[in-house]
Each structure stands twice: as structure tokens, then as C-alpha cells.
Amino acid sequence: MTIELVDALSSVLSDVVKNKELQRDIDNRLYEGYNFPRSTFIEILVNNEILDSLPEEEIIVIMNTVYEVTNDDRMNPQHHFKPRDIKKALSYFREDELQAAYPYTLQNVISAPTGRDYVTIMSFKELRALWESKIITYNFSTQRLSKKKVRKDGEIVEKPDVNLKSVKNISRLMVEGKYKADTILLNILVDGHDDIQYNDGKLTIQEGTTVNLIDGMHRVQAILNVLEEDPQYEGFINVSIKHYPLQEAQFLLGQINTVNRFDKTLVKHYMAESIGSQVTKELMNIPELRKRVSIKTTLDKKMNYLTNFSILSESIESIFQPQNNKDRYDITEVLTKFFGYLIPAFEEEFLTHTKEVAKTSWVNHHNTFVGYIVIAKKLFDKYGKDYPVDEIVRIVNGINLSKVDSDYNDLMTTQGKVNSNKIKRQIREFFEHCVDKLLA
């Protein structure tokens, strides 16, 4: 809130606190018109700091209600907010906080003929309520390896192994509307205390029943983060529910974490979130690179690939450092021109005698494409998008990429012994040094 708004609220509320009748009127209007819990306004009078935790639309509603009752112009929302924000706020209706308690009934559940397998769709808010009420719990015996820490008193503390970076990324995708609802997995533990009933699409869980989160901890944490930032966020997620004993649940977890894992580079290709990834997708459609860029990390030698999606996209992202769509279009144009000239200009190296050339030169090695992105960037920096294409040939020919007695050979022969990212960084630095000298 602005300083002016804080001052106005403080002054008016200090006047209202002296008039019980006004307080009751305001509180009733907030309850009847906007579904605020009764006594909300009374609590605000006692502790003004509550206002700091309220969303803007609720502050507007409170101000407008006080303005209507007191006719005090200092409370007129028009002095502090835009007309469209006021209009939106005045149609606001506070939702009841979803609570979960036993017995709890899940709606719209589909049961398999086994009577042990169910599927449904839950809202983010329902899932949060089930998690926070501990109806859904985390069982270390049916999850990834935990993090263990020994306290000074010798007690071992066990915590879920949660990758905060992954949670943050999922949260961001959800907020941006890019996250595609996949399926989290729950298990109603068969342990002799389980008590459930399924009837006509309703699955009721009785007290004493253990419901474990088997797969989806990062997504649940992301959902909690999103709802903490925006309590009104409307999201849904698919939920698969099993009714298995512990050993079967453990087997299931092992099954879903070992079968058909996606290649990391393929995932990057499919999601294509970064501008570098989007540019690479465009490049893969030009004639010179069509079917020559692998979308898997490992290059199949039979397929005659030149490089892979990850190398190109990450190099474009780090070397060009694009910030917006204008950069994306500029880079796509620059690299389309670059590779459109480079590949046919070195026909033997890239098209007709790649294997023979590879015996004596690193020119067509997949990691050398990091260097080609460097050359394109240097040409763009010096000449703009209309750089002379004959400079491409001059620069490539001016760099010794031989596998015999060359600095580049010394660098490339460390592959397999040195971290892959370090190699790519060294390739970038090598090419930057060489190209700067050739363009000086």
C-alpha cells in the first residue's frame, strides 16, 4: 500500500473505532455483500497490520464499504485505485476456505473393476486442504531417498528430498498458464486400519485410514506455493488413487521411476521454454539442418547427425543472451543465414565425406557447433544482420581444427575426462579468442 493510503486508512479507522454502530454496519455489509467472515472488520480495527496481508481487491472492498457507511471522502477508492480495478473488486465474493476432515468424500471418482484403482480430478484448493489437514501424508517407505541429518543429541531427522529449483520452476509454469496437468499418485494404504467406501462416483475415506503421496511431491509443493501467492488461483490436477499394501506401493513407485524415462534433451525440445530452444526448433526446419540435429542427447552415428538440440539451444541462450521476441527473430535470421551458408560451403566436411574428415579434423564434431554459434554472434556484433557471408568461410578456415598438433585438439581430447559443460565453455572461449583476432 502507498503511504497516502496507509495514512488515510489509519486516520479513518481511528475515528470508526469510537462508533460501535458504524462498526457493526460495516461488518454486516462485508459479510452479506462479499462473504467476509463476521468480525473481520473488528479484527482490522484491533490490528491494522492485517490489511498488509490482504489482496488489493479486498482492500478496495473494505475501503468502499467504509466510504459508503461513513461518507468520509478519504475512503473513496477512486483516490487510490484505477477505475477498472475498482469495478473488478466490487464484483468480488470471498470464497469459503476449504477445510478437510474425516470422514472425507472425494467426488467424481472413477473406479476400475478391480476395486483397488481409482482416478479423479482435484482442484488445487482441495489438494491443499487434504495435505494441510494431513489426510494426505508423506511416507518415506514409498518415496525417493530422504535427506537425513544427525542432530547434536544423536537423533536422526529425516526430511523429504525436494529439489527447490524444480518446485520453483513448476510454480512458475503454473502461474504462467503453461503447466499441463499431469497425474499425481496417491495410495490408500492397506494396513488393517484402512476403511473406505466407494459408491456412485464417491470415495469416502474414514478416520484411521492412511493416504500416502506416492508420486508428485514437487507438484504438491508447487501448488502450495502458487496458492500462497494467489489464494484465488484456479487450478486442477489429475489424481490416480491406489488401494495397495506397502510392498505393492513400493513396487509401483519403482515401476514408474524406471520405465521409459524421457531423454533430458528430448524434454528440452518438447518444452522449448527458452528463446534459445525456440530458435533451435526453427533452425531444425531449414534445409541445411533438417534431420541433421538430434533431439536426443546421444547422437546415433547411423543417422548422420551433426549435433544435438541441447548443444545448439544452450549455446544460443548463453552466447546471444536473448531477452525478448525481437531478439528471437533477429537471432533466428542471423543463424538461418549462417548455417544456410556454412553447411554447403563446407560440403565435404558436413555432407559428403563427414566420416573421412572426422578422422583428421574436429570441424564436424557435435561440440564444435558451440564455436559456430560464437562465430555467428561475433559477425552479428560487428556487421549486424547483413554481415558478409564470405567471412564465414574465411574465419572457419582461419581456425586450426586439426586433430594433429593444434591447440583445439589438445582441448577436445580431454572429452570424457572433463565435465561436458566445462568442455563447452572452453570451446566457447577458444573460438572467441580466435575470432576476435581474425576480425580485428
ZIDALIN-V710918 format. One record per backbone hydrogen bond with DSSP energy under -1.0 kcal/mol. NH is the residue of the N-H (numbers start at 1). CO is the residue of the C=O. E is the energy in kcal/mol with one decimal. If there is no record, write none. Layout:
# ZIDALIN-V710918
nh->NH co->CO e->E
nh->NH co->CO e->E
This chain:
# ZIDALIN-V710918
nh->6 co->2 e->-2.4
nh->7 co->3 e->-2.6
nh->8 co->4 e->-2.3
nh->9 co->5 e->-2.6
nh->10 co->6 e->-2.6
nh->11 co->7 e->-2.4
nh->12 co->8 e->-2.3
nh->13 co->9 e->-2.7
nh->14 co->10 e->-1.7
nh->16 co->12 e->-2.4
nh->17 co->13 e->-2.0
nh->18 co->15 e->-1.2
nh->19 co->16 e->-2.3
nh->23 co->19 e->-1.8
nh->24 co->20 e->-2.3
nh->25 co->21 e->-2.1
nh->26 co->22 e->-2.7
nh->27 co->23 e->-2.7
nh->28 co->24 e->-2.5
nh->29 co->25 e->-2.2
nh->30 co->26 e->-2.3
nh->31 co->27 e->-1.8
nh->32 co->28 e->-3.2
nh->33 co->29 e->-2.5
nh->34 co->30 e->-1.2
nh->35 co->31 e->-1.3
nh->36 co->30 e->-2.1
nh->40 co->37 e->-1.7
nh->43 co->39 e->-2.3
nh->44 co->40 e->-1.9
nh->45 co->41 e->-2.0
nh->46 co->42 e->-1.7
nh->47 co->43 e->-2.4
nh->50 co->47 e->-1.7
nh->51 co->48 e->-1.8
nh->52 co->49 e->-1.3
nh->53 co->50 e->-1.5
nh->54 co->51 e->-1.3
nh->59 co->55 e->-1.7
nh->60 co->56 e->-2.4
nh->61 co->57 e->-2.1
nh->62 co->58 e->-2.5
nh->63 co->59 e->-2.7
nh->64 co->60 e->-2.9
nh->65 co->61 e->-2.2
nh->66 co->62 e->-2.5
nh->67 co->63 e->-2.5
nh->68 co->64 e->-2.5
nh->69 co->65 e->-1.9
nh->70 co->66 e->-2.9
nh->71 co->67 e->-2.3
nh->75 co->72 e->-2.2
nh->76 co->73 e->-1.6
nh->79 co->76 e->-2.0
nh->80 co->77 e->-2.0
nh->81 co->77 e->-2.5
nh->86 co->82 e->-2.1
nh->87 co->83 e->-2.6
nh->88 co->84 e->-2.0
nh->89 co->85 e->-2.2
nh->90 co->86 e->-2.3
nh->91 co->88 e->-1.1
nh->92 co->89 e->-2.0
nh->94 co->34 e->-2.8
nh->104 co->205 e->-2.3
nh->106 co->203 e->-3.1
nh->109 co->201 e->-2.9
nh->110 co->119 e->-2.9
nh->112 co->117 e->-3.1
nh->115 co->112 e->-1.9
nh->118 co->241 e->-3.0
nh->119 co->110 e->-2.1
nh->120 co->239 e->-2.3
nh->122 co->237 e->-2.5
nh->124 co->235 e->-2.7
nh->127 co->123 e->-2.3
nh->128 co->124 e->-2.5
nh->129 co->125 e->-2.2
nh->130 co->126 e->-2.3
nh->131 co->127 e->-2.2
nh->132 co->128 e->-3.2
nh->133 co->129 e->-1.7
nh->134 co->131 e->-1.2
nh->135 co->130 e->-1.8
nh->136 co->130 e->-2.0
nh->137 co->211 e->-3.1
nh->142 co->139 e->-1.9
nh->147 co->159 e->-3.0
nh->149 co->157 e->-2.3
nh->151 co->155 e->-3.2
nh->154 co->151 e->-1.9
nh->157 co->149 e->-3.5
nh->159 co->147 e->-2.9
nh->162 co->160 e->-1.4
nh->167 co->163 e->-2.1
nh->168 co->164 e->-2.6
nh->169 co->165 e->-2.0
nh->170 co->166 e->-2.4
nh->171 co->167 e->-2.6
nh->172 co->168 e->-2.2
nh->173 co->169 e->-2.2
nh->174 co->170 e->-2.3
nh->175 co->171 e->-2.5
nh->176 co->172 e->-2.4
nh->177 co->174 e->-1.1
nh->178 co->173 e->-2.4
nh->179 co->173 e->-1.5
nh->184 co->238 e->-2.3
nh->185 co->215 e->-2.7
nh->186 co->240 e->-3.0
nh->187 co->212 e->-2.6
nh->188 co->242 e->-3.6
nh->189 co->210 e->-2.5
nh->190 co->244 e->-1.9
nh->191 co->189 e->-1.1
nh->197 co->204 e->-1.8
nh->199 co->202 e->-2.5
nh->202 co->199 e->-1.4
nh->203 co->106 e->-2.2
nh->204 co->197 e->-3.0
nh->205 co->104 e->-3.5
nh->206 co->195 e->-2.5
nh->209 co->206 e->-1.6
nh->212 co->187 e->-3.1
nh->213 co->137 e->-2.8
nh->214 co->185 e->-2.7
nh->215 co->185 e->-1.6
nh->220 co->216 e->-2.5
nh->221 co->217 e->-2.4
nh->222 co->218 e->-2.0
nh->223 co->219 e->-2.4
nh->224 co->220 e->-2.3
nh->225 co->221 e->-2.0
nh->226 co->222 e->-2.6
nh->227 co->223 e->-2.4
nh->228 co->224 e->-1.6
nh->229 co->225 e->-2.0
nh->230 co->226 e->-2.7
nh->233 co->230 e->-2.3
nh->237 co->122 e->-2.6
nh->238 co->182 e->-1.4
nh->239 co->120 e->-2.8
nh->240 co->184 e->-2.7
nh->241 co->118 e->-3.0
nh->242 co->186 e->-2.5
nh->243 co->116 e->-1.6
nh->249 co->245 e->-2.1
nh->250 co->246 e->-2.4
nh->251 co->247 e->-2.2
nh->252 co->248 e->-2.4
nh->253 co->249 e->-2.1
nh->254 co->250 e->-2.2
nh->255 co->251 e->-2.3
nh->256 co->252 e->-2.4
nh->257 co->253 e->-1.1
nh->258 co->255 e->-1.1
nh->259 co->255 e->-1.7
nh->267 co->263 e->-2.1
nh->268 co->264 e->-1.9
nh->269 co->265 e->-2.2
nh->270 co->266 e->-2.6
nh->271 co->267 e->-2.6
nh->272 co->268 e->-2.7
nh->278 co->274 e->-1.9
nh->279 co->275 e->-2.7
nh->280 co->276 e->-2.0
nh->281 co->277 e->-2.1
nh->282 co->278 e->-1.5
nh->283 co->279 e->-2.4
nh->284 co->280 e->-2.1
nh->285 co->282 e->-1.5
nh->286 co->283 e->-1.6
nh->289 co->286 e->-1.3
nh->290 co->286 e->-1.5
nh->292 co->289 e->-2.4
nh->294 co->307 e->-2.6
nh->303 co->300 e->-1.5
nh->304 co->301 e->-1.1
nh->306 co->292 e->-3.5
nh->307 co->292 e->-1.2
nh->309 co->294 e->-3.0
nh->312 co->308 e->-1.9
nh->313 co->309 e->-2.8
nh->314 co->310 e->-2.5
nh->315 co->311 e->-1.8
nh->316 co->312 e->-2.6
nh->317 co->313 e->-2.2
nh->318 co->314 e->-2.4
nh->319 co->315 e->-2.8
nh->320 co->316 e->-1.9
nh->328 co->324 e->-1.9
nh->329 co->325 e->-2.5
nh->330 co->326 e->-2.5
nh->331 co->327 e->-3.0
nh->332 co->328 e->-2.3
nh->333 co->329 e->-2.1
nh->334 co->330 e->-2.5
nh->335 co->331 e->-2.8
nh->336 co->332 e->-2.2
nh->337 co->333 e->-1.9
nh->338 co->334 e->-2.0
nh->339 co->335 e->-2.7
nh->340 co->336 e->-1.7
nh->341 co->337 e->-1.1
nh->342 co->338 e->-3.1
nh->343 co->339 e->-1.7
nh->345 co->341 e->-1.8
nh->346 co->342 e->-1.5
nh->350 co->346 e->-2.2
nh->351 co->347 e->-2.7
nh->352 co->347 e->-2.0
nh->353 co->348 e->-1.8
nh->357 co->353 e->-2.5
nh->358 co->354 e->-2.2
nh->360 co->357 e->-1.7
nh->361 co->357 e->-1.7
nh->362 co->401 e->-3.0
nh->365 co->362 e->-1.7
nh->368 co->365 e->-1.0
nh->370 co->367 e->-1.8
nh->372 co->368 e->-1.3
nh->373 co->369 e->-1.7
nh->374 co->370 e->-1.6
nh->375 co->371 e->-2.3
nh->376 co->372 e->-2.2
nh->377 co->373 e->-2.2
nh->378 co->374 e->-2.5
nh->379 co->375 e->-2.4
nh->380 co->376 e->-2.3
nh->381 co->377 e->-2.6
nh->382 co->378 e->-1.8
nh->383 co->379 e->-3.1
nh->384 co->380 e->-1.8
nh->391 co->388 e->-1.4
nh->392 co->389 e->-1.5
nh->394 co->390 e->-1.9
nh->395 co->391 e->-2.5
nh->396 co->392 e->-2.3
nh->397 co->393 e->-2.7
nh->398 co->394 e->-1.1
nh->399 co->396 e->-1.1
nh->403 co->360 e->-2.7
nh->410 co->406 e->-1.8
nh->411 co->407 e->-1.6
nh->412 co->408 e->-2.8
nh->413 co->409 e->-2.2
nh->414 co->411 e->-1.3
nh->415 co->412 e->-1.6
nh->417 co->414 e->-2.1
nh->418 co->414 e->-1.3
nh->423 co->419 e->-2.0
nh->424 co->420 e->-2.2
nh->425 co->421 e->-2.0
nh->426 co->422 e->-2.3
nh->427 co->423 e->-2.6
nh->428 co->424 e->-2.3
nh->429 co->425 e->-2.3
nh->430 co->426 e->-2.6
nh->431 co->427 e->-2.7
nh->432 co->428 e->-2.6
nh->433 co->429 e->-2.1
nh->434 co->430 e->-2.2
nh->435 co->431 e->-3.2
nh->436 co->432 e->-2.1
nh->437 co->433 e->-1.5
nh->438 co->434 e->-2.0
nh->439 co->435 e->-2.1
